[in-house]
């Protein structure tokens, strides 16, 4: 029992280290590059970790419990999807499309024409104010109760900001699930303990990525808008890095790994 708990503890810290893989950090850096709130950045990291854990446990459990064998071309395709995602995130950041999508789909930035509703947050409560622009001073009308899905921590991010890191984490989990499952199988022979290890490993990635995203937002949280040029540099830099690394991954998987050739060769890593 003691040795089992020790292995699970090691799995948690290995999960935290796994969160620091270059493709993971580069992907989340494009997501939090405009975020000045440490709490929101940390929540983005948690969502990424939840998506990553979901696929790690689902695919890994299928390999451990049912002996699922992933063909080389399928494994390469899962890893190639990570490269495509990094390219997409980089392009969205560099073109400003990420900011446009954020403003369009985030409830914190409603579309404003003539009489409209502004969303305000006071403490932990979110509510609407009717508002209109007129020659006279701006005025507020009656309040509207916020929808249920806007309450709580997810309401502070908005639907788009919730789904984006979750989806990115799911894609990353697909690419790494086979390697983690095979590593666990070589160490833990008991299937229930092996699946539990995957879950603990996933929780470690959640904790690790939460710390990473909070750390990325830390300098901008303290500086606020005083160093806007530094924030713009971070946005551009993360976009270029994501685009470049994504192209490198696609080349490695597509041509070196043989995804686009007749003889694919894949070693889960």
Secondary structure, DSSP 8 states (H G I E B T S, - for coil): -HHHHHHHHHHHHHHHHHTT-HHHHHHHHHHSTT---HHHHHHHHHHHHHHHHHHHHHHHHHHHHH-----HHHHHHHHHHHHHHHHHHHHHHHHTHHHHHHHHH-TTS----SSEEEEEEETTEEEEEEEE--SS--EEEEEEE--GGGSSGGGGT-HHHHHHHHHHHHHHHHHHHHHHHHHHHHH--SHHHHHHHHHHHHHHHHHHHHHHHHHHHHHHHHHTTTTHHHHHHHHHHHHHHHHHHHHHHHHIIIIIS-TTSSS------
